[in-house]
Amino acid sequence: MKANKTFPWLFLPLALIFLQGCMSTYHAPFDPFRVKDFPTPPHQQRIEVMDEGSIPPDKPFIPTHEFEVQNFPHAPRNIQIGTILEQAGSSGVDAIVITLHQNEWVPQPFGRVAYLNVMRAKGIKFKENVDYLHLFPYVAQLYVFNEQNESFDLIANLTPDFDGHIVQVEDLAEGKGNHYYNNYISLYSLDFLLGDQSESWRFRRSFGGQVTRRIFYDRGRRAISLRIHYEHPRKITSIQANFLTRDHTWRPKEFRLVYGANRLLEEKTVLINGIPALVERFQYDELNRLITSTYYRIENGREIPFLQTHHYYYENRDVFERF
């Protein structure tokens, strides 16, 4: 089964279009049944029901979820399975494996217990069905331009999670990696400015449903304020921003976005006090995966190479060797 993966840094997040509320707080998505960080996109295939020991030995799998249902004593197996299948419906698992079905005393609030019928099952993904892993990046590398050698020097390895968010920065250049990542790559990324839905952000939408304002709070204090402008309801063309500086003054910046083929982001220009200061250009492969992005500093109207990121992706066969 094929899965469509949208990377936060490739496309402007569609979630921005539909969010409700007036200066509301984002609520982190929560999958109460997931136990392993491995992508399992929803699919339309029938979810198999299996018992422990019945999984064919030639079908390796990844356990990704754990389900549980409680019902009246001696509840029929088919009723319990039906409820677990409802829990598993959008989880993307290929099968549920029943690990327990029995009556037992179950702790309840206020120190009470109840005699209930309990069924537990694990949700599994068969590795042979993982034909989408090549859409997920496993590392990005950050380079800074060396004017002396006129080449880019590697300064950091950036490790993303399966949502594309960088979770680890391996600094390879005595602090330069963290400095350039935190102050340019992360701070100016659309993943952060538009896609991040952590509780540090507040948002407001227009009557048409588009998110037009976003405010970022750092330790309770407003630190970034954004006004988002659209050419039409699904196309953002510019962002007016104010960043709070270390001396507690506001610094205005503007982000202008240009799109190319397949509606992919082609260029992002950063203006500081109305003057172009940085431009980032993106290159994609035939699968529309981001391969490189290059920052140029703009001085006296001249573009000077500055930073570059290279993105590397899993291969589908990695599911058998790495997971």
Rosetta blueprint (number, residue, H / E / L):
1 M L
2 K L
3 A L
4 N L
5 K L
6 T L
7 F L
8 P L
9 W L
10 L L
11 F L
12 L L
13 P L
14 L L
15 A H
16 L H
17 I H
18 F H
19 L L
20 Q L
21 G L
22 C E
23 M E
24 S E
25 T E
26 Y L
27 H L
28 A L
29 P L
30 F L
31 D L
32 P L
33 F L
34 R E
35 V L
36 K L
37 D L
38 F L
39 P L
40 T L
41 P L
42 P L
43 H L
44 Q L
45 Q L
46 R L
47 I L
48 E E
49 V E
50 M E
51 D E
52 E L
53 G L
54 S L
55 I L
56 P L
57 P L
58 D L
59 K L
60 P L
61 F E
62 I E
63 P E
64 T E
65 H E
66 E E
67 F E
68 E E
69 V E
70 Q E
71 N E
72 F L
73 P L
74 H L
75 A L
76 P L
77 R H
78 N H
79 I H
80 Q H
81 I H
82 G H
83 T H
84 I H
85 L H
86 E H
87 Q H
88 A H
89 G L
90 S L
91 S L
92 G L
93 V L
94 D L
95 A E
96 I E
97 V E
98 I E
99 T E
100 L E
101 H E
102 Q E
103 N E
104 E E
105 W E
106 V E
107 P E
108 Q L
109 P H
110 F H
111 G H
112 R L
113 V E
114 A E
115 Y E
116 L E
117 N E
118 V E
119 M E
120 R E
121 A E
122 K E
123 G E
124 I E
125 K E
126 F E
127 K H
128 E H
129 N H
130 V L
131 D L
132 Y L
133 L H
134 H H
135 L H
136 F L
137 P E
138 Y E
139 V E
140 A E
141 Q E
142 L E
143 Y E
144 V E
145 F E
146 N E
147 E L
148 Q L
149 N L
150 E L
151 S E
152 F E
153 D E
154 L E
155 I E
156 A E
157 N E
158 L E
159 T E
160 P E
161 D L
162 F L
163 D L
164 G L
165 H L
166 I E
167 V E
168 Q E
169 V E
170 E E
171 D E
172 L L
173 A L
174 E L
175 G L
176 K H
177 G H
178 N H
179 H H
180 Y H
181 Y H
182 N H
183 N H
184 Y H
185 I H
186 S H
187 L L
188 Y L
189 S L
190 L H
191 D H
192 F H
193 L H
194 L H
195 G H
196 D L
197 Q L
198 S L
199 E L
200 S L
201 W E
202 R E
203 F E
204 R E
205 R E
206 S L
207 F L
208 G L
209 G L
210 Q L
211 V E
212 T E
213 R E
214 R E
215 I E
216 F E
217 Y E
218 D E
219 R L
220 G L
221 R E
222 R E
223 A E
224 I E
225 S E
226 L E
227 R E
228 I E
229 H E
230 Y E
231 E E
232 H E
233 P L
234 R L
235 K E
236 I E
237 T E
238 S E
239 I E
240 Q E
241 A E
242 N E
243 F E
244 L E
245 T L
246 R L
247 D L
248 H L
249 T L
250 W E
251 R E
252 P E
253 K E
254 E E
255 F E
256 R E
257 L E
258 V E
259 Y E
260 G L
261 A H
262 N H
263 R H
264 L L
265 L E
266 E E
267 E E
268 K E
269 T E
270 V E
271 L E
272 I E
273 N L
274 G L
275 I E
276 P E
277 A E
278 L E
279 V E
280 E E
281 R E
282 F E
283 Q E
284 Y E
285 D L
286 E L
287 L L
288 N L
289 R L
290 L E
291 I E
292 T E
293 S E
294 T E
295 Y E
296 Y E
297 R E
298 I E
299 E E
300 N L
301 G L
302 R E
303 E E
304 I E
305 P E
306 F E
307 L E
308 Q E
309 T E
310 H E
311 H E
312 Y E
313 Y E
314 Y L
315 E L
316 N L
317 R L
318 D H
319 V H
320 F H
321 E H
322 R H
323 F L
